[in-house]
C-alpha cells in the first residue's frame, strides 16, 4: 500500500490513520499550511501548531495563537506578538525556509509543574513477530518551550508520575492499559501500510478530559529516551527486541 499515495512523512501518516474510523477519533484536525487553511483554523481553534512535513526532534515547530486582536507566534523559546494575522503569517513565512508545513489544531495538554507534557509509547515486533508495547515514557517540556521532544530539551519522566495529579492511583493501570491498546491499534494499522518498519514511537497528548490524541507516529523512534529513566527495565527490553529484529530481519 505504500505505493498508493501514502508516504512516510507527517501528512502521509496522518492520512493513513484517517482511514481507520476508530483511530480517526483521536486525530487533531490537520491540513497543509496554506495561508487560507491557517487563517480558517485559527479563527475556529484559536491555537495551532505549524509543523514541517518532514523533520524530527521537534525542530522547526511553531505555535500560533489568537487572542482578541493579538497574534502570538512562538518558536523554541522565542515569542513574538503581532496586531494582525498578516504580520504573524509573514513572520512565519520568512522563517519556514520554503519547507512544506502542516497546520494542526492545538491540543490543550495536561500540565505538570506548569509545563505541558505528552507520552511516548514504544511498540515493537516481539521475538514471535507480534506487535508489543515495550515502553511508555512521559516527556515534560522545557520551561517556555512549545515542544516536549527529548532532543529539544524535554525531560523524560515516568508516565505514572506525570499522570498522578489527574488519574487516581487505583485507576492508573487501567488508563495506561487503554493508552497501550491505542498504541497497539495504531501500530497494527500502520504496519499494513508501511510494512517494512519494525517499531513505532507513538506520541500521545492528553487533554483536560483525559482524552488521548495522536500527535505523531514515528517510524524510526528514539530508543535512548528510555535510558534517561532511573528504572532501566523498559530500556533493556527495547534494546533486546531491537537486536532480535535486526538479526532476524
Secondary structure as GFF3:
##gff-version 3
##sequence-region A 1 249
A	DSSP	alpha_helix	10	18	.	.	.	ID=ss1
A	DSSP	alpha_helix	21	24	.	.	.	ID=ss2
A	DSSP	beta_strand	30	32	.	.	.	ID=ss3
A	DSSP	alpha_helix	35	45	.	.	.	ID=ss4
A	DSSP	beta_strand	47	52	.	.	.	ID=ss5
A	DSSP	beta_strand	62	67	.	.	.	ID=ss6
A	DSSP	beta_strand	70	75	.	.	.	ID=ss7
A	DSSP	beta_strand	78	82	.	.	.	ID=ss8
A	DSSP	alpha_helix	85	95	.	.	.	ID=ss9
A	DSSP	beta_strand	101	105	.	.	.	ID=ss10
A	DSSP	beta_strand	111	112	.	.	.	ID=ss11
A	DSSP	beta_strand	115	125	.	.	.	ID=ss12
A	DSSP	beta_strand	131	140	.	.	.	ID=ss13
A	DSSP	three_ten_helix	150	152	.	.	.	ID=ss14
A	DSSP	beta_strand	155	157	.	.	.	ID=ss15
A	DSSP	alpha_helix	159	163	.	.	.	ID=ss16
A	DSSP	alpha_helix	169	191	.	.	.	ID=ss17
A	DSSP	beta_strand	199	206	.	.	.	ID=ss18
A	DSSP	beta_strand	212	218	.	.	.	ID=ss19
A	DSSP	three_ten_helix	224	228	.	.	.	ID=ss20
A	DSSP	alpha_helix	233	248	.	.	.	ID=ss21
###
